[in-house]
Amino acid sequence: MLRRFLLSSPPARREATMAGRRRRRRRRHLRQEGSPPEDPSTSPMEPTTRREVSIPDRPSKKTCHASSSTSSFVSCTDVWADLTDGLLLQIIALLSSFHDLLALIGTCHSWRAALSSLPPAFIFNFPPLHLQADDYDRRPHHNYFNLSLLSSIKWQLVNPAKKMSSRRCSVPQNIRVRMRFFGCSYGYLIFFNMEECLLVDVYSGAIVKPPKLKSTGNHDIYCGFLAAPFNSFNSHLLFCSKSSMFLWQVGSNSWSEHPLDVQDILQIVLFKGEMIAMDLLGRFHRMRLVPQLSVQQVAVMWEEDMVVGQSYKQWLVVCGDMLLLVDLPISIDPISGFCVTFKVLSLDFSVEPAKWVKVDNLGNNALFVSNDTRTPTFSCTNPERWGGKSNSIYFANSSTDPSDRNEPWIVTKLGDVVPFTNLCSTYSSELIQVPRPGGRIHQQQSLWVVPSFVYGIGS
């Protein structure tokens, strides 16, 4: 794959040719000075055959060790020795998925360092992966309690840029406990039941087991969030109940409980270093965890023409330096019946109080949202580079039924009218008539996710 990257552009070919010439000049110079000839076993070789690239034993400025998977082992320590930073950036620009990104950062230390030097926003030029749960224990008496046997949960990760390729994952088979799904953050699925909770890495299936959460009032917990990437300094896991917020600082041995006077937090996003939370009533709050938990409501002004129709769902989406609100109001069309039109607003913090401004066009951005508002949302710049569509919203299908043959996600241009049943084909007519923004969902649904390893590239 890497050789294909390197030879895919004229500058790459020129760099390889110049590197070969420099090596030949060095060999001629050594022979003229009477130096002993180079050991053929360590002589640089041109990459004329496909090789598997492995991580070297120690960092090297511009060296990657390669090894052949065939019976003839060839050592070629200097294959990539003359690769410049400019050429590495050209290779990185050709990547189209997180799978390619994982291969690149595992090649050698210098390649990982080159990627770490890029702005974090570059990494999110890739589309998020689509997670589709495809196996649940659906016996009626367990559905009544909304519990899932974790060892039976399996899912697929699909790259929207390469729909035919997918990665199948599952919770380890020895985790034979029943838990409810409470959210997803920074590449981890969050499960909880009574005192036990588990974090499951969506890409590797690895689990993290926080300490038990012991409280007489934790039976009404309804959602969980990671406040920052799991390996970040001072990262916390948050669980919200009707009256309290429970905090576990990653790596510590206990939880702390704090009073919470907010009506159902539905979503938390990190915007310009601040945690912004949205509650069931559509109010917005600034949250701080240190030195102690504080929640402060953000004063927001709404225009009358922005509150139209019955809102079914709302999502906060961070898009570059903008904080967007994606609204999904339901209306009735005489021909198609119930229908929806995605509406996007941008929060202007430059005025007091902050003001929502309608966004008529997303430009060269695409937004990714899921039916469950507790799961993460994403934006992607220049989606055409991987075959996507700008000024569009990618909505993950809400179905968890493996027999449902609908597309795993739909794509709609901002402003287009969409029949409501296209978004929620498995929901009953009763739910269509009485939308419930804060409806409890305790089983994992289709969602968008970015692998956890991405958040540690620059660390």
LOSEDO-528448 format. One record per atom (N, C-alpha, C): x, y, z. Coordinates in steps of 0.05 Angstrom, whole numbers, plus 32768, in hexadecimal, padded with zeros to 4 digits. Each point is the difference from the previous one (the first is absolute). Layout:
N
XYZ;...
This chain:
459
80117FE88000;7FEF80188000;801180198000;801580008011;801280188002;800F80057FE7;80097FEA7FF3;800E80037FE7;7FEE800D7FEB;7FE67FF88000;7FED800B7FEE;7FFD801E8005;80008008801A;7FFF801D8007;8018800E7FF4;80177FF58005;8019800D7FF9;800380057FE3;7FF77FED7FF0;800480017FE3;7FE8800B7FF1;7FED800B8010;7FE780097FF4;8001801D7FF5;8016800E8005;8002801C7FF6;801B80067FF5;800380127FED;801A80067FF4;8014800A8015;7FF980118014;801480088014;800B7FE8800F;7FEF7FEB8004;800A7FE9800F;80157FF17FEF;7FFB7FFE7FE6;80137FF37FEE;801A800F7FFF;7FFE801B7FFF;801980107FFF;80107FFD801A;7FF27FFF8017;800E7FFD801A;800E7FE58000;7FF27FEA7FF7;800C7FE58000;80197FFF7FEE;7FFE800D7FE9;801680017FED;8018800E800C;7FFB8018800B;8016800F800C;800C7FF18018;7FF07FF2800F;800B7FF08016;80137FEB7FF6;7FF87FF27FEA;80127FEC7FF5;801A800B7FF6;7FFF80177FF3;8018800D7FF7;801380078017;7FF5800B8016;801080078017;800E7FE7800B;7FF27FEA8002;800D7FE8800B;80167FF67FEE;7FFC80017FE5;80157FF77FEE;801880118002;7FFC801B8003;801880128003;800F7FF9801A;7FF17FFA8016;800E7FF98019;80117FE67FFD;7FF57FEC7FF1;800F7FE87FFC;801980047FF0;7FFE80117FEA;801780067FF0;8016800E8010;7FF780138011;8013800F8010;800F7FEE8014;7FF27FEC800B;800D7FEE8013;80157FEE7FF1;7FF87FF77FE8;80137FEF7FF1;801980107FF8;7FFD801A7FF9;801780107FF8;801280048018;7FF680018019;801180048017;800B7FE6800B;7FFB7FEA7FF3;800B7FE78008;7FF17FF38017;7FE8800A8006;7FF17FF48016;7FF67FE57FF8;7FFC7FEE8012;7FF67FE57FFA;7FE480027FF4;7FF97FEE7FEE;7FE580007FF4;7FEB7FFB8015;7FE8800A7FFA;7FEA7FFC8012;7FF77FE48001;7FF77FF88018;7FF57FE58003;7FE67FFE7FF0;7FFE7FED7FED;7FE87FFE7FF0;7FE77FFC8011;80047FF48017;7FE87FFA8011;7FF48019800B;801080178001;7FF68019800B;7FFE80157FEB;80057FFA7FE6;7FFE80147FEB;7FE380087FFC;7FFC801A7FFB;7FE480087FFA;7FF67FF47FE6;7FE77FFA8000;7FF47FF47FE8;7FE880107FF8;7FFB80027FE6;7FE8800D7FF7;7FE87FEF8006;7FE9800C8007;7FE87FF18007;7FF37FF47FE7;800C7FEB7FF5;7FF57FF57FE7;7FEC7FEA8005;7FFE7FF7801A;7FEC7FEB8006;7FEF800A8017;7FE87FF58002;7FEE80088016;800A7FF4801A;800080118015;800A7FF7801A;7FED80088016;80017FF18016;7FF180078018;801280128011;7FF680178008;801080138010;7FFB7FFC801D;80167FFE8010;7FFE7FFC801C;800C8017800F;7FFA8002801A;800A80168011;801D7FFA8007;801380137FFE;801B7FFB8007;80037FFE801E;80187FF48009;80047FFD801C;8004801A800F;800A80147FF2;8005801A800C;7FFB80167FED;7FFA80198008;7FFA80157FEE;801780077FEE;7FFA80087FE7;801480087FED;7FF680187FF1;801080137FFB;7FF880197FF4;7FEF7FFC7FE7;800A7FF17FED;7FF17FFB7FE7;80047FE37FF7;7FFF7FED8012;80057FE57FF8;7FE97FEE8009;7FF77FEF7FEE;7FEB7FEC8006;800B7FE57FF8;7FFF7FEC8011;800A7FE67FF9;7FEA7FF07FF3;80067FF27FEB;7FED7FF17FF2;80087FE38000;7FED7FED7FFF;80077FE47FFF;7FED7FF27FEC;800A7FEC7FF3;7FF07FF27FEC;7FF17FE9800D;7FE77FFB7FF7;7FF07FEA800B;80067FE67FF2;801180017FEB;80077FE87FF2;80177FF2800E;80097FE97FF5;80157FF1800C;801B800E7FFE;800480117FED;8019800E7FFD;7FFF801A800F;800D80018017;800080188011;801480147FF5;7FF880197FFD;801280157FF5;7FFF80178013;801880088009;800280188011;800580187FEF;7FF080158004;800380187FF0;7FFA80188011;801380078012;7FFB80148014;7FFE801C7FF5;800A80047FE8;8001801C7FF5;7FEC80057FEA;7FEB7FEE7FFE;7FED80037FEA;7FF3801B8001;7FF880098018;7FF3801A8003;80128015800C;801A7FFC7FFF;80138011800F;7FFF801D7FF8;7FFC80057FE6;8001801B7FF6;7FE5800D7FFC;7FEB7FF4800D;7FE5800B7FFD;7FFF801B800F;7FF880157FF3;7FFE801A800C;7FE58004800E;7FFE80148011;7FE68006800D;7FEC80087FEC;8008800E7FEB;7FED80087FEB;7FF47FE87FF2;80117FEC7FFB;7FF67FE87FF2;7FEE7FF08013;80077FFF801A;7FEE7FF28013;7FE5800D8001;7FFF801B7FFF;7FE6800D8000;7FF07FFA7FE7;800E7FFC7FEA;7FF17FF87FE7;7FF47FE58004;800F7FED800D;7FF57FE68005;7FE780028012;8003800F8016;7FEA80038013;7FE7800B7FF2;800480137FED;7FEA800C7FF2;7FF17FEC7FEF;800C7FE97FF9;7FF47FEC7FF0;7FEF7FEC8010;80028001801B;7FF17FED8011;7FE280067FFE;7FF07FEB8002;7FE380047FFD;7FF07FF28016;800E7FF58014;7FF17FF28015;80117FFE8019;7FF37FFA8017;800F7FFD8019;80107FE67FFF;7FF87FED7FF0;80107FE77FFD;801B80077FF4;800080107FEB;801980097FF4;801180108014;7FF280118010;800E80108014;800E7FEE8014;7FF27FEB8009;800C7FEE8013;80197FF27FF5;7FFF7FF97FE6;80177FF47FF3;801780137FFF;7FFA801A7FFB;801680147FFD;800D8005801B;7FF180048016;800C80068019;800F7FE8800C;7FFA7FE87FF6;800E7FE88009;80197FFA7FF0;800680107FEC;80167FFA7FEE;801B8006800E;80038018800B;80188007800F;7FFC801A8010;801380068011;7FFD80178012;8000801A7FF1;801080027FEB;800280197FF1;7FE680067FF1;7FF37FEB7FF6;7FE680047FF2;7FEB80088014;80007FF48018;7FEC80088014;8005801D8008;801980088003;8007801B8007;7FF780147FEB;80027FF87FE7;7FF780127FEA;7FE280058002;7FF17FEB8006;7FE380028002;7FF980118019;800F7FFD8015;7FFA800E8019;8005801E7FFD;801080087FEC;8006801C7FFC;7FE9800F7FF1;7FED7FF07FF5;7FEA800D7FF2;7FEB800A8013;7FF080147FF8;7FEA80098011;7FED7FE98005;7FF47FFE8019;7FEE7FEA8006;7FE87FFF7FEC;7FF880167FF5;7FE980007FEE;80057FF07FE7;801A7FFC7FF9;80067FF17FE8;7FF67FE48002;80037FF48018;7FF87FE48003;7FE37FFC7FFB;7FF080148006;7FE37FFD7FFD;7FF780087FE4;801380007FED;7FF880027FE4;7FF67FE57FF6;80057FEB800F;7FF67FE57FFA;7FE37FFF800A;7FEF7FF07FF3;7FE57FFC800B;80017FEF8018;7FEF80048014;7FFF7FED8017;7FF67FE57FF6;80057FEC8010;7FF77FE57FF9;7FE37FFC8009;7FF27FF07FF1;7FE47FFA8008;80007FE68010;7FF580018018;7FFE7FE98011;7FE37FF57FFF;7FFD7FE77FF7;7FE67FF37FFF;80007FE88012;7FF180008015;7FFD7FE98011;7FEF7FEB7FF1;800A7FE78000;7FF27FEC7FEF;7FF87FE7800F;80028000801B;7FF97FE8800F;7FF98007801C;7FE77FFA8008;7FF88005801C;7FF07FE7800A;80027FFD801A;7FEE7FEC800D;7FE5800E8004;7FEC7FF67FF0;7FE7800E7FFF;7FE97FF1800E;80067FF08014;7FEA7FF2800E;7FEF8014800E;7FE57FFD7FFF;7FEE8014800A;80048009801D;80067FED8012;80028008801C;801980108005;80147FFE7FEE;801780118003;7FFC801B7FF2;7FF180007FEA;7FF980197FF3;7FF180128013;7FF07FF48012;7FF0800F8012;801180128012;80177FF58007;8012800F8011;8016800F7FF0;7FFF7FFD7FE5;8013800E7FEF;801D7FF88005;80047FE78008;801B7FF78006;800B7FF07FE8;801A80017FFC;800C7FF17FEA;80177FF0800C;80027FE77FF7;80177FEF8008;8018800A7FEF;8014800B800E;8016800D7FF1;800F7FEC7FEE;80047FE78009;800F7FEE7FF0;7FF27FF97FE6;7FE680067FFE;7FF17FFB7FE7;800080187FED;800A80168009;7FFF80187FEF;801680007FEB;7FF980037FE8;801380027FEA;7FF980187FEF;8014800B7FF2;7FFA80177FEF;801480017FE9;7FF8800F7FEC;801180057FE8;8008801E8000;801880047FF7;8009801C7FFB;800480027FE2;7FF280137FF4;800080037FE3;800B801C7FF9;801280027FEE;800B80197FF7;7FEE800A7FE9;7FF380178003;7FEF800A7FEA;800F80037FE5;801A80048002;801080027FE7;80047FE67FF2;7FFE7FE9800F;80047FE67FF5;7FEB7FED800C;7FE880017FF6;7FEA7FF2800C;80037FE28000;800F7FF57FEC;80037FE47FFE;80137FF48015;80108011800C;80127FF68015;7FF58007801B;80027FEE8013;7FF68005801B;80117FF08014;7FFE80088018;800E7FF38016;7FEC7FF68014;80007FE78007;7FED7FF48012;800D7FFE801C;7FF2800A8014;800A8001801B;7FEC7FF58013;80097FFA8019;7FED7FF68014;800D8004801C;7FEF7FFE8014;80098001801B;800D7FE48006;80167FFF800F;800C7FE68007;7FEB7FEC800B;80027FE77FF8;7FEC7FEC8006;7FFF7FFA801E;80158006800F;7FFF7FFA801D;7FF180158010;7FF780167FF2;7FF18015800E;7FE37FF98000;7FF87FED8011;7FE47FF68000;7FF0800E8015;7FFC801A7FFC;7FEF80108012;7FEB800F7FEF;7FEB8008800D;7FEB800E7FF2;8001801E8008;800080117FEC;8002801C8006;7FEF80107FEC;7FFC80198007;7FF280127FEE;801580127FF2;7FF980087FE8;801180127FF1;7FF9801D8008;801580108007;7FFC801B800A;800E80157FF0;800C7FF97FEA;800C80157FEF;801A7FF67FF3;800C80137FF2;801A7FFB7FF2;801080198000;801A7FFF8007;801180188000;801C7FF87FF9;800C80107FEF;801D7FFD7FF9;80087FE47FFA;7FEF7FF27FF1;80067FE57FF6;7FFA7FEA8014;7FF180058016;7FF97FEC8014;7FE27FFF8003;7FF57FE77FFF;7FE47FFB8008;7FFF7FFF801E;7FEA800B800C;7FFE8003801D;7FE87FEF8008;80047FED8012;7FEB7FEE800B;7FFF8002801E;7FE87FFD800B;7FFC8002801D;7FE97FF08009;80027FF48018;7FE97FF3800D;80057FFF801E;7FEF800D800F;80028001801D;801A800C8008;80137FF1800A;801A800B8008;80167FFC7FEC;7FFC7FEE7FED;80157FF97FED;7FFF80117FE7;801880087FF6;8000800E7FE6;80197FF67FF0;7FFE80027FE6;80157FF77FEE;800380147FE9;801980047FF7;8005800F7FE8;800C7FEC7FEC;7FF580007FE7;80097FED7FEC;800B80107FE8;80197FFB7FF9;800C800D7FE9;7FF37FF57FE7;7FF380127FF0;7FF17FF77FE9;80117FF47FEA;801A80077FFF;80127FF77FEA;800E7FE68007;80087FFD801A;800E7FE88008;7FF07FEC8010;7FEA800A800C;7FF17FEF8012;800B7FFE801C;8017800E8005;800C8000801B;7FED800E8014;80017FF78019;7FEE800B8014;8010800E8016;7FF38014800C;800A800E8017;7FEA7FFD8016;80087FF88018;7FED7FFC8015;800580148016;7FF080168001;800380138016;7FF87FF3801B;8006800D8016;7FF77FF5801A;7FE180018002;7FF67FF18013;7FE37FFE8004;7FF5801C8008;7FE880067FF6;7FF380198007;7FEB7FFA8015;800680078019;7FEF7FFA8016;7FF18018800A;7FE680007FFC;7FEF8016800A;7FE47FF68002;7FF1800A8014;7FE57FF88003;7FEE800B7FEB;800980157FF1;7FEE800D7FED;80097FFD7FE3;80127FEC7FFA;80097FFE7FE5;7FEF7FEF7FEE;7FE87FF8800A;7FEF7FEF7FEF;7FF380107FEA;8001801B8001;7FF3800F7FEB;8014800D7FEC;80187FF57FFF;801480097FED;7FF67FFC7FE3;800380147FF0;7FF57FFD7FE5;801480047FE9;8018800A8006;801480047FEA;801C8001800C;80147FFB7FEF;801B80028008;8011800C7FEA;8015800F8008;8011800E7FED;801D7FFF800A;80137FFF7FEE;801B80078006;8004801D7FFB;800C800E8013;8003801D7FFD;801880077FEF;80117FED7FFA;801880057FF0;800A7FE47FF7;80127FFF7FEC;800B7FE67FF8;800A7FF08018;7FFD7FE67FFF;80067FEF8017;801C8004800B;801480037FEE;801C80028008;8008801D8006;7FED80137FFF;8007801B8004;80058006801E;800F80148006;80058008801B;7FE58009800D;7FFB7FF78017;7FE88008800F;7FE67FF87FF2;80007FEA7FF1;7FE87FF67FF3;7FEC7FF58015;7FE680057FFC;7FEB7FF78012;7FEA7FF17FF1;7FF57FEC800E;7FE77FF47FF7;7FE9800B8010;7FEB80097FF2;7FE9800D800D;7FE87FEE7FFD;7FF17FFD8016;7FE57FF47FFF;7FEC8014800B;7FEA80037FF2;7FEB80138008;7FE77FF28009;7FF580098017;7FE67FF78009;7FEE80188003;7FE87FFC8009;7FED80168003;800A80158014;800F7FF88014;800780138015;801E80038004;80117FEF7FF3;801C80008006;80117FFB7FE7;801980098001;80147FF87FEC;80167FF1800F;80077FE97FF5;80157FEF800C;801980037FEF;80178005800C;801980047FF2;80147FEB8009;800D7FF47FEB;80177FEF8006;8018800A7FF0;8014800A800E;801980087FF3;800F7FE77FF7;80057FFE7FE6;800C7FE87FF6;801B7FFA800E;80027FE7800A;80177FF8800F;7FFD8001801E;7FEB800D800A;7FFC8001801D;7FF07FE88009;7FFC7FFD801A;7FF37FE9800B;7FE48004800A;7FF580187FFB;7FE58005800B;7FF280157FEF;7FE580018005;7FEF80147FF3;7FFA80178014;7FF980177FF5;7FF580158011;7FE480077FF6;7FEF80088012;7FE480077FF9;7FFB801E8005;7FF3800D7FED;7FFB801D8002;7FE380057FF9;7FF38012800F;7FE480087FF9;7FFF800C7FE4;7FEA7FFA7FF2;7FFD800A7FE4;7FE4800A7FFC;7FFD801A7FFD;7FE6800C7FFC;7FFB80077FE3;80017FEB7FF0;7FFB80037FE3;7FEC7FEB7FF7;7FEE80087FEE;7FEB7FED7FF7;800B7FEF7FE9;800B7FE88007;80097FED7FEC;8014800B7FEC;801A7FFC8005;801480077FED;80007FEB7FE9;7FFD800A7FE8;7FFE7FEE7FE9;801A7FFD7FF1;801180158001;80187FFF7FF0;80158013800C;80197FF87FFE;801680118008;801580017FEA;800980187FF8;801480027FEC;80178012800B;80187FFC7FF5;801780118007;800480147FEA;7FFC801A8007;800280167FEC;80138015800A;801680037FF2;801580148007;80097FFD801D;80047FE78008;800A7FFB801B;7FEB80008016;7FE780067FF9;7FEA80008013;7FED7FEA7FFC;7FF57FF58015;7FEB7FEC7FFE;7FE5800E7FFF;7FF17FFA7FEA;7FE5800C7FFC;7FEC7FE98002;7FEC80038011;7FEC7FEB8003;7FE5800B7FF8;7FF07FEE7FF3;7FE580067FF9;7FED7FEE8010;7FEB800C800B;7FED7FF08010;7FE67FFB7FF1;7FEE7FF2800D;7FE77FF87FF4;7FEF80177FF8;80028017800E;7FEF80177FFA;800D80127FEB;80167FF77FF4;800D80117FEB;80118016800C;80077FFF8019;80118014800C;801D7FF77FFE;801280148001;801D7FFA7FFC;800F80098019;80147FF08007;800F80058019;801E7FFD7FFB;80108011800D;801D7FFC8001;80067FEF8019;80107FEB7FFC;80077FEE8015;801E80018006;800780008019;801C7FFD8008;80027FEA8016;80157FF07FFE;80037FEA8013;801480068016;801380127FFA;801580078014;8000801E8004;800680098018;80077FF08018;7FE97FF2800C;7FE780077FF8;7FE87FF28008;7FEB80037FEB;7FEC7FEF8000;7FEC80007FEC;7FF0801A8001;7FFD800E7FE9;7FEF80187FFF;7FF17FFF7FE5;7FE780078001;7FEF80007FE8;7FF3801C7FFF;8005800E7FEA;7FF5801B7FFD;7FF080027FE6;7FE780098002;7FEF80017FE9;800A80177FEE;7FFF7FFB7FE5;800880137FEC;7FE7800F7FF7;8001801A8002;7FE980107FF7;800080007FE1;7FEA7FF87FF4;7FFF7FFD7FE3;7FE6800E7FF6;8002800F7FEB;7FE9800E7FF4;7FF87FF17FE7;7FE57FFB7FFE;7FF57FF37FE9;7FEF80137FF0;80027FFE7FE5;7FEE800F7FEF;7FE67FF17FFD;7FEA800E7FFD;7FE67FF37FFE;7FFE7FED7FE9;800B80087FE9;7FFE7FEF7FE8;80127FE78001;80107FFE8016;80117FE88003;7FF27FEA800F;7FEA8006800D;7FF17FEC8010;7FE77FF97FF0;80027FEE7FEE;7FEA7FF87FEE;7FFC7FE28001;7FE77FF78005;7FFA7FE48000;80097FF2801A;7FF87FE68002;80067FF08017;801C7FF47FFC;801380078012;801B7FF57FFD;80017FE38009;800A7FEF7FEF;80027FE38007;801B7FFB800D;8016800B7FF5;801B7FFC800B;8010801A7FFC;801480038011;801380157FFD;801C7FF68007;801480097FF1;801B7FF88005;801380188000;801380008012;801680137FFE;80177FF47FF0;800B800F7FED;80157FF77FEF;801680158000;80187FF98006;801780127FFD;800B7FFE7FE4;800080167FF2;800980017FE4;801580167FFD;80197FF98002;801580147FFF;7FFE80128018;7FFE801A7FFB;7FFD80148016;7FE380078005;7FED7FF07FF6;7FE480058004;7FF37FEB8012;7FED80088011;7FF07FEE800F;7FE480007FF3;7FF97FE97FF4;7FE77FFF7FF1;7FEB7FF08010;7FE780087FFB;7FE97FF1800A;7FF17FF57FE8;7FFF7FE57FFD;7FF07FF47FEB;7FE57FF9800C;7FEB800C7FF4;7FE57FFC8009;7FF17FEF7FEC;7FEE7FEF800A;7FF07FEF7FEF;7FE280048007;7FF380157FF6;7FE480048005;7FEE7FEF7FEE;7FEA7FF7800A;7FED7FEF7FF1;7FE980117FF6;7FF97FFC7FE7;7FE8800E7FF5;7FF07FEB7FF1;7FE880097FF7;7FEE7FEE7FF1;7FFD800A7FE4;80077FEE7FED;7FFE80077FE3;7FE67FF27FF6;7FEF800F7FF1;7FE77FF47FF6;80037FE77FF0;80187FFC7FF3;80047FE97FEF;800F7FEA800E;80178007800C;80127FEC800C;7FFB7FFB801D;7FEE8010800D;7FFA7FFC801C;8016800D8011;80087FF28016;8014800C8012;801A80027FF0;800D80178003;801A80057FF3;801180128011;801A80007FFB;80128011800F;8013800E7FED;800B80168009;8014800F7FF1;801680098014;80187FF67FFD;801580078012;8005801E7FFE;8003800C8018;8005801D8002;801980038011;801280137FF8;80198004800E;8003801D8009;800880038019;8004801B800C;801D8001800A;800B80188000;801B8004800B;7FFE80138018;800D7FFA8016;7FFF80118018;801580157FFF;7FF780198000;801280177FFF;80068009801D;80197FFB8009;80078007801C;800B801C8001;8002800E7FEA;800B801B8000;7FED8015800B;7FE67FF98003;7FED8012800B;7FF67FF6801B;7FF480118010;7FF67FF9801A;7FE280088002;7FED7FEE8003;80057FE38002;80087FF47FE5;800B7FE78000;80077FF27FE8;7FE77FFD7FEE;80047FFF7FE7;7FEA80007FED;80037FEA7FEB;7FEA7FF37FFB;80007FEB7FEB;7FFC800E7FE4;80107FF87FED;7FFF800B7FE5;7FFB7FE97FED;7FEC80037FEF;7FF97FEA7FED;80167FFC7FEC;80067FE77FFA;80147FF87FEC;7FF17FF57FE8;8003800D7FEA;7FF27FF77FE7;80107FEC7FF0;801A80018004;80127FEE7FF0;80187FF98011;80077FE68000;80167FF7800F;801B80027FF1;7FFF800B7FE8;801880037FF0;800C7FE47FFA;801A7FFE8004;800E7FE77FFA;80027FED8018;7FEB80018011;7FFF7FEF8018;7FE97FED7FFE;80037FE9800E;7FEA7FEC8003;7FFE7FFB801E;7FE87FFB800A;7FFB7FFA801C;7FF67FE48004;80087FF38016;7FF97FE48005;7FF17FFF801B;7FE77FF78000;7FF07FFE8019;7FF37FE58001;7FF87FF78018;7FF37FE78005;7FE68004800E;7FEE7FED8000;7FE68003800D;80038004801E;80137FF3800D;80048003801D;801180188004;7FF68015800D;800F80198004;80167FFD8013;80027FEA800F;80167FFC8013;801A7FF77FF2;7FFD7FF87FE7;80177FF77FF1;800D80187FF1;801A7FFD7FF9;800F80187FF6;7FF680097FE4;800580197FFB;7FFB800C7FE5;801A80097FF4;800180037FE6;801980077FF3;7FFB80127FE8;8015800E7FF8;8000800F7FE7;80187FF77FF0;7FFE80037FE6;80167FF87FEE;800380157FEA;801880097FFC;800680147FEB;80087FF37FE6;7FF7800B7FEA;80067FF67FE5;7FF97FE27FFD;7FE77FF88005;7FFA7FE47FFE;80037FF47FE4;800080117FEB;80047FF67FE5;801A7FF17FFD;801480068011;801A7FF27FFD;7FFE7FE28005;7FEB7FF8800F;7FFC7FE38004;7FE67FF67FF4;7FF480107FEE;7FE77FF87FF3;7FE78009800E;800280128014;7FE88009800E;7FF480197FF3;7FED800C800E;7FF280177FF6;800180178013;800780187FF6;800080188011;7FE4800A8004;7FFD80138014;7FE6800C8006;7FEB7FEA8005;80097FEA800D;7FEE7FEA8005;80017FF6801D;7FEB7FF28007;7FFF7FF4801B;7FFD7FE27FFD;80127FF1800D;80007FE38000;7FF27FF7801A;7FEA7FF37FFD;7FF07FF78016;80017FE28003;800A7FF68016;80027FE38004;7FE57FF48005;7FF97FEB7FF1;7FE67FF38002;7FFB7FF7801D;7FE88004800A;7FFA7FFA801C;7FFB7FE38005;7FFE7FF07FEB;7FF87FE48004;80167FEF800D;7FF87FEF8013;80137FEC800B;7FF77FE47FF9;7FEE7FFE7FED;7FF57FE67FF8;80117FF57FE9;800E7FE98003;80117FF67FEA;7FF07FFA7FE6;7FE67FFC8002;7FF07FFA7FE9;7FF980197FF0;80058017800B;7FFA80197FF3;801380057FE9;7FF680017FE8;801280027FE8;8003801D7FF7;7FF78013800F;8005801C7FF8;801D80068001;800780167FF2;801C80098000;80098006801D;80197FFB8007;80088005801B;8001801D8007;800080127FEC;7FFE801C8005;7FF4800E7FE8;7FF480178004;7FF680107FE9;801080197FFE;8001800B7FE8;800E80197FFB;7FEC80147FF5;7FFD8017800C;7FED80147FF6;800E801B8000;7FFA800F7FEA;800A801B7FFE;7FF280128015;800E8013800A;7FF480138013;7FE9800E7FF2;7FE87FFF800C;7FE9800D7FF5;7FED7FEE7FF1;80097FE77FF9;7FEF7FED7FF2;7FEB7FF48013;7FE87FFB7FF5;7FEB7FF38010;80037FE27FFF;7FFE7FF38018;80047FE38002;7FE87FF4800D;7FF37FEB7FF5;7FEB7FF2800E;80097FF6801B;7FF080048014;80097FF9801B;80067FE28003;7FF17FEF7FF2;80047FE38002;801B7FF87FF4;800C80117FEF;801B7FF97FF6;801580028016;7FFB80118014;801380038015;7FFB7FEC8017;7FE77FFB8005;7FF97FEF8017;7FEC7FEA7FF7;80097FEF7FEE;7FEE7FEC7FF4;7FF77FEC8014;800E7FFC8016;7FF97FEB8013;7FEF800B8017;7FFA801A8000;7FF2800C8016;7FE17FFF7FFB;7FF17FFF8015;7FE37FFD7FFE;7FF3801B7FF9;7FE77FFF7FF6;7FF280187FFA;7FFB80118019;7FFF7FF28017;7FFB800F8019;801880138006;80187FF67FFB;801880118004;800180177FEC;7FF67FFB7FE8;7FFF80157FEC;7FED80168009;7FEA7FF9800C;7FEC80138008;8009800F8019;80107FF38012;8008800D8018;801F7FFE8002;800E80117FF3;801E7FFE8001;80098005801D;80157FF18008;800A8002801B;801F80047FFE;800980198000;801C80057FFE;80117FF28015;7FF57FFC8018;800F7FF38015;7FF97FE38005;7FF47FF37FEC;7FF87FE48003;80187FEF8007;7FFC7FED8013;80167FEF8009;80057FEA7FEC;80197FFD7FF8;80097FEA7FEE;80177FF2800F;7FFC7FE78007;80147FF28010;800E7FEA7FF0;7FFA7FFD7FE6;800E7FEE7FEF;801080107FEB;80177FF57FFA;8012800D7FEE;7FF480027FE4;800080187FF4;7FF580047FE5;801680067FEC;7FF880027FE7;801280087FEB;800B801C8007;801A80047FFC;800B801A8007;801A80057FF1;800B80198002;801980077FF4;801580018015;80197FF87FF9;80157FFF8014;801B80047FF3;8012800C800F;801C80037FF9;80107FEE8012;80127FEF7FF6;800F7FEE8012;8010800F8015;80037FF38018;800D800D8016;801D80077FFB;800E7FF07FEF;801D80047FFB;8005801B7FF3;7FEC800A7FF1;800380197FF2;800680178013;7FF280008017;800280168013;801B8001800E;80117FEB7FFD;801A8000800D;801780057FED;7FFA80057FE7;801680037FEC;801280188007;7FF480168008;801080188005;800B8001801C;7FFB7FEC8011;80088002801C;801D7FF68003;
